[in-house]
C-alpha cells in the first residue's frame, strides 16, 4: 500500500492540484492501475475500495485530497480550495448520524426496550 500511496500523492499533487484540475474516479483508476481497473464501474469493486481506503489513509496522515460528486478528486491548493469539500463531508456525516438516531428511535418505538447506539 505504501507504493500506491506514494504514486497517488505524486499524481494528485503533480497533475490534479486545485479543484480546477480535479479528476473523475474512473480516470484516476485508469491512471493508477490501467484501463482494466475502470471496467467495473460499481462503487464497491476492489480497485474502488482500495482507492477510497488509500485516500482516507493519506488524509489521516496529513494529506489534502478533496472530492466532490460532480468534480472528482483533487489535491487542495489553498484553504478555500478545500474547505467546501470538508464541509460537504461534515454535512454527510451529520446526516448519517441523524439517520442512525432516527432508526434507533424507531426501533425502540416498535419493539420497546432500550437499545444502545454504538459509535
HUQUIMO-V792224 format. One record per residue. N is the residue number from 1. RES is the residue in one small letter. PHI is phi in whole degrees, 0 to 359 (NA if undefined). Layout:
# HUQUIMO-V792224
<<N/RES/PHI> <N/RES/PHI>>
This chain:
# HUQUIMO-V792224
<<1/x/NA> <2/x/297> <3/x/295> <4/x/296> <5/x/301> <6/x/298> <7/x/296> <8/x/295> <9/x/299> <10/x/299> <11/x/297> <12/x/293> <13/x/289> <14/x/273> <15/x/246> <16/x/230> <17/x/269> <18/x/100> <19/x/301> <20/x/294> <21/x/246> <22/x/300> <23/x/237> <24/x/293> <25/x/305> <26/x/302> <27/x/291> <28/x/293> <29/x/300> <30/x/296> <31/x/298> <32/x/280> <33/x/241> <34/x/110> <35/x/301> <36/x/297> <37/x/290> <38/x/262> <39/x/294> <40/x/269> <41/x/271> <42/x/291> <43/x/286> <44/x/240> <45/x/280> <46/x/299> <47/x/295> <48/x/298> <49/x/299> <50/x/296> <51/x/299> <52/x/297> <53/x/294> <54/x/292> <55/x/299> <56/x/300> <57/x/297> <58/x/300> <59/x/293> <60/x/294> <61/x/262> <62/x/106> <63/x/289> <64/x/231> <65/x/277> <66/x/250> <67/x/207> <68/x/215> <69/x/299> <70/x/270> <71/x/262> <72/x/105> <73/x/248> <74/x/206> <75/x/266> <76/x/298> <77/x/257> <78/x/199> <79/x/301> <80/x/299> <81/x/294> <82/x/251> <83/x/299> <84/x/298> <85/x/294> <86/x/296> <87/x/297> <88/x/299> <89/x/297> <90/x/295> <91/x/297> <92/x/296> <93/x/295> <94/x/295> <95/x/297> <96/x/300> <97/x/297> <98/x/297> <99/x/297> <100/x/294> <101/x/296> <102/x/296> <103/x/298> <104/x/301> <105/x/299> <106/x/297> <107/x/296> <108/x/296> <109/x/294> <110/x/284> <111/x/248> <112/x/72> <113/x/80> <114/x/241> <115/x/255> <116/x/263> <117/x/275> <118/x/274> <119/x/232>>
